[in-house]
């Protein structure tokens, strides 16, 4: 009998940087999902699956049919899929829940998994700093702004969103591709603040893109990395949480850890 495990992954950013590379990456993600399916007890997809997604009332953004079908395959087989909204795909308004059967999560949650306490979040807007993004996020979450955006033709709306997404990534450059230090990593600081109020065995985040395993007192902190450079995911078997790389995708960089 196969040992059942819980898997976590984030930041596929399908759609970026172009159709060809996105399709190749999507196929790698689906291959990974096919391989883990027999052992999956639950799957947590923790945000930014797409470089941009907007749920129009009657229109589905073009592409990604392989991933969408595989998510439906999991839920149709009774495997729960938890989908976190990220800062690139927060505009989900029912399609994924109704059509794919996922449980949609918009805020950090506390989850007990196999007897261990997990703090789970995409990670955007948490911790100190990044006040500019926190303001922009409020605009993005504003119902009036969302209502106004949906009236743009999809070719125009999605085109504008992709342009600003690429501009944001160009401005960030390589600054995300390094460990900034315990006192400068916003999500580590946030996790420490959470621990002052309540103990968790594990903290798991997306968003950061840089894969990190870090010990915080009696807790373990994990940044999931991405599927652009690192092809990383986390696996929990009830005893330990491991951050792994999908080697068939030929990752080009290593995981940062402090023990």
Secondary structure, 3 states (H helix, E strand, C coil): CCCCEEEEECCCCECCCCHHHHHHHHHHHHHHHHHHHHHEEEEEECCCCECCCECCCCCCCCCCHHHHHHHHHHHHCCCEEEEECCCCCCECCCHHHHHHCCEEECCCEEEEECCEEEEEECCCCCCCCCHHHHHHHHHHHCHHHHHHHHCCCHHHHHHHHHHHHHHHHHHHCCCCCCCCCCCCCHHHHHHHHHHCCCCCCEEEECCCCCCEEEEECCEEEEECCCCCCCCEEEEECCCCEEEEECHHHCCCCCCEECC
